[in-house]
């Protein structure tokens, strides 16, 4: 059985990621990272999942873009950008 000190809840992991990333990271996003395999998880029971502390401390969440690239791509061809 893994040692308890090595594992974090999604809320604890979100607090660490928020501090290291410089912007708010929600526990929901920590679960997304775990489900996508970016963080090592340990399923305690059907409802509880814990996250490996060393993985959380190494990971940095990037800030989301403003959407400018997507807006530019959806714009009809030939239309000039509004500055």
C-alpha positions in Angstrom: 0.0 0.0 0.0 1.4 3.4 -0.9 2.3 5.8 1.8 -0.4 8.4 2.6 2.0 11.3 2.5 2.8 10.7 -1.2 -0.9 11.1 -2.4 -3.2 14.2 -2.6 -6.9 14.8 -3.0 -8.0 16.8 -6.1 -8.5 19.8 -3.9 -5.0 19.6 -2.4 -3.6 19.1 -5.9 -5.5 22.1 -7.2 -4.0 24.3 -4.5 -0.5 23.2 -5.4 -1.1 23.7 -9.1 -2.6 27.1 -8.5 0.4 28.2 -6.5 2.9 26.9 -9.1 1.0 28.0 -12.2 0.2 31.6 -11.1 -3.6 31.3 -11.9 -6.6 29.4 -10.5 -6.7 25.7 -11.2 -10.0 23.9 -10.1 -10.2 20.4 -8.7 -12.3 19.5 -11.7 -9.3 20.2 -14.0 -7.1 18.0 -11.7 -9.5 15.2 -12.4 -9.3 15.8 -16.1 -5.5 15.6 -15.9 -5.7 12.3 -14.0 -8.2 10.8 -16.4 -6.0 11.8 -19.4 -3.0 10.1 -17.8 -1.0 13.3 -17.2 -1.1 12.7 -13.4 -0.7 9.3 -11.8 -3.8 8.3 -9.9 -4.7 5.8 -7.2 -8.3 4.7 -7.0 -9.1 4.2 -3.3 -12.7 3.2 -3.9 -15.5 3.8 -6.4 -15.7 7.5 -5.5 -12.3 8.5 -4.3 -9.2 9.0 -6.5 -5.9 10.3 -5.2 -3.0 11.9 -7.2 0.7 11.3 -6.8 2.3 14.3 -5.1 5.5 14.2 -7.1 3.6 14.3 -10.4 1.5 17.3 -9.2 4.6 19.2 -8.1 6.3 18.7 -11.5 3.3 19.7 -13.6 2.6 23.3 -14.6 -0.8 24.3 -16.0 -0.5 26.8 -18.9 -2.8 29.8 -19.1 -5.6 29.5 -21.6 -5.5 31.5 -24.8 -7.9 34.4 -25.5 -9.5 32.7 -28.5 -8.0 35.1 -31.1 -6.7 32.2 -33.2 -10.0 30.5 -33.4 -11.9 33.7 -34.2 -9.4 34.4 -37.0 -9.9 30.9 -38.5 -13.7 31.2 -38.4 -13.8 34.6 -40.1 -15.0 34.5 -43.8 -12.1 34.6 -46.3 -11.2 38.0 -47.7 -12.5 39.9 -44.6 -9.9 42.2 -43.0 -9.1 41.9 -39.3 -10.6 44.6 -37.0 -7.8 46.1 -35.0 
